[in-house]
Amino acid sequence: MLSVQHIHVYYDGLQAIHGVSLSVKANEFVSIIGPNGAGKSTLLKSIAGLLVPKEGTIQFEGAMIHHQPPHRVAGMGIALIPEEGWLFPQMNVEENLLMGAYVKRVRGMLKKQMDFVFGLFPRLEERKHQQAQTLSGGERQMLAIGRGLMADPKLLMLD
């Protein structure tokens, strides 16, 4: 499903990833562990199209994606739940969840996806009209994961 081959990623000339390779098969769970600053978030951002590797390739379901913009990568079925959550604080829970369903392939499945997320996280349904900024830390994490699941991803990456 996913193949990352020898990628090198830089931030302002400083190398953050040195020749990382990995593969993920369908229905497989993969964990990447390491200390702070080891490049875990950088790797996930590269797969999601937020960073472009200087060297190496990233392939998803047979298509090269290492030079694709993030919206195209998301449209192919890859969702990244960033460590920071990146919620829309002024929007309510339901509005934040709907932002996760912006990809074309799920627009006709909004109710199904919303029911799925509320089934996993009943607390979010209880708070669906509450602003995201007023949620507890755990509720914000549920919301970030729920928003990613709204896209019905083929590959879900949790940072």
N, C-alpha and C positions, 0 to 999 in steps of 0.2 A: 504494500500500500504506500509506504513512505520510504524513500532512500535518500540519505544525506551522505555525500561522499566528499571527504577531505576539504570541508569548508574552512575558510579563513575570513574572519570578520574583524573590522577595525572601527574604532571610535576616534575621529580626529587624528588619524595617524598612529594611534596606539592599538596594537593588536590585542583583541579580547578573546578570540577563538583561534586556535592553532591546529588546523587539519583534523577537525572532528568528523567522524563517520558513525552512522548508525542506521538501522533499518527497523521498521515496524510493519508487522503483518496485520492483516485484517483480524479483528476480534482479539487482539493482543494488547496487554497492558505493559507499558514500559515506564520505568522510573529512572530519572537522571538525578543523581545525588552528588553533592560536593559542597565545599565551604563557600561562604559569601565571596563573590568576586571570581568564581571559577568559570563563569560563562553560561550558566544554565538559562538565565533569562534571555541572554543574547542569542543563544541557540533557538529558543522558542520564537523569539521575535523575528529571526531570520527565516524560519519555516513559514511564519505567518505573513511574510512579505514586508514587514516593517523595517527590516534592515537587509541590505543587499551584500552578499558575500563577495569579497574581492577575488577569491579563488574557490573552486569546487562547485558541486552541483547539488540541487535539491529537486527530487522527482516525487510526484504524487500521482498515484494511479497511472503511471506511464507517461505523464506530462511533466516536462521541465518547468519548474515554478520559481527558480531562484532569481529571476528577473521580472516576475509578475508583481503588479501593484497589490496592496493588501485587499482591495475590494474584489479583485479577481480570485485571489487565493481563498477568501471567504466564500465566494460564490461556488467554488469547487467543492466545498464541504469541510473546510478546516476552520476550527474556532479556537481562539486563544483566550483563556481567562487569565488576565494579568494579575500579578501579585498585588498590585495597588487597587484592583477592582475596576477602576475607571468608570464609575457610575456617574449618572447625571443627577447631581444632588438636589436640584430644584424640581425635578420630575418625580412623580409618584412611582410606586413599585410597578404598577401595570404599564405605565408609559416606558419605564426602563426595560421591561421585558419585551415590549413591542419593538424597541430599537434593535433587539437581537434577531428579529424576524424580517429584517430588511432585504435579505437575499431573495431573488426571484423564485427560486425553487420551493420556498416555503410560504409564499404569500397566500396561497389557497388553504393552508393548514393552520392558520392562526389559532382557532379554537382548540384544535387537537393538541397543538404544542403548548398552549396556555394550560389546558387541563392536565397535560403530562407534567409540566413544571409544578403546578399547584398540588398535584398528587405526590410529588417528591418532597415538596416544601410547603405543607399546609399553612405554616406561619406566614408565608408570603401572600397567600390568598386572604388571610385575616387582615393583612396590612396593605392590600392592593391600592388603596387610595391615600396611603401615607407617603409623605415625601421621603426619598431615599436618604437624605441627610439626617433624618431623625431616627433611623434604624440603629439597632445595636451593631457591634462589630460582626457578630455571627450572622445576623440577619442580612447585613451588607454582603457578606461572603456568599450566603445562599442566593441573594439576588444576582450577584455577578455570575455565579455558576448557572443559575436559571436563565439569565440573558443569553449565555453561550448556548445552552441547550435549545433555546427557541429557534435557532438556525438549523436544528436537526443535523448536527455535524456528523460527518463520516469519521473525522479525526478530531478529538477533543483534547486540547492541551491545557493543563492547569499548572500555573506557575506558583 
